[in-house]
Amino acid sequence: MYSIMQIIKSRIRIALEKMAWLMPALGLTGCSLSPAIPVIGAYYPGWLFCLIIGVILTLISRRIILNRYPSLALASVIYTALFALYSMLVWLVFF
């Protein structure tokens, strides 16, 4: 008689075997349209603009934070996190 664990393992194995034919197809997929922005006839990647906007928003936040808290501990960690947050939010909103 089979144990419950053996039955679960066999069901997982069967499910993986059914999905195995999809794995090569996943490697062949790509972007339908690249997120590029035309600026004066040249195409620039969207992530470049997200980084630039992230830097600008971080500098604005830095000015606000320094006015309220002049002696900020772990400033480099905070500004790096703000930069990443702003850049990723811009990417999510516009792309």
N, C-alpha and C positions, 0 to 999 in steps of 0.2 A: 504494500500500500504506500502510495506517495505521501510525503509530508507536505504541509502547506507551503513551506519554503521552496521545495522543489517545483511545485505547481506555479508559484509566483515567478520563479526564475525561468521556467519554460515559457510562460506567457510573455515575459519581457523579451526573451530571445526571439520568439516568433514575431513580436511587434518590430523588433530591430531588423529582422530579416525582411519584413515587408517594406520597411522604409529604406533599405540599403540601396535600392535602385535610384533613389532621389539624391544621394550624396554626390555623384558626378554632375548632376544638373545644377546643384548649388554652386559648384565651382565655376560653372560657365556663365552664371548670371553676372550682369554688370549694371552700371548706371544707364538709364535710358537717356537722360540729359545731365550733362555735367553742370554743377552749380557755378557757372561762370558769369561774370558781370562785364558787359562791354563798356569800356571807358575810352572815349576818343579813338575808336576803331580797334583797340586792343582788348583782348579778353583776359580778365584777371580772375583767379579762383575766389569763390565766395568766402572761404575760410580766411583769406588775407584781409578782407574787409571786416570780418568778425573780430580778428585780432586787433586791428586798428581801432575799431569802436570800443573794444574791451579796454585797451590802454587809455583811451580818452575818458571813458567812464570811471576807470580806476583813479586817474589823476583828479577828476572832479570830486570823487569820494574822498580822496586823500586830503584835499583842501578842506572839505567839510569836517572830516575826522580830526585834523590837526587844530582846527579852530575850537573844537569842543574838548578834546583830550590832548594837550600838548605833549605829555610824556606817556606815550603809548608803548606797552610792552609787546614784544613779538610782532613788530610792525611788518617785517618781511613776510611772515607767514600770513598775516591778515591781508596784505596787499596782493600777494600771490593768489590767495583764495578768491579775493574779489575779482581779480583779473580773469581767472578761470570761470567764475560764475557769470560775469558779464559776457564774456566771449561765447560761452555755451548758450546762454539765454538769447543772445542775438541770433545765433545759428538756429535755435528752435523756433524763434518767432518769424524770421524772414526766409528760412529755407525749409 
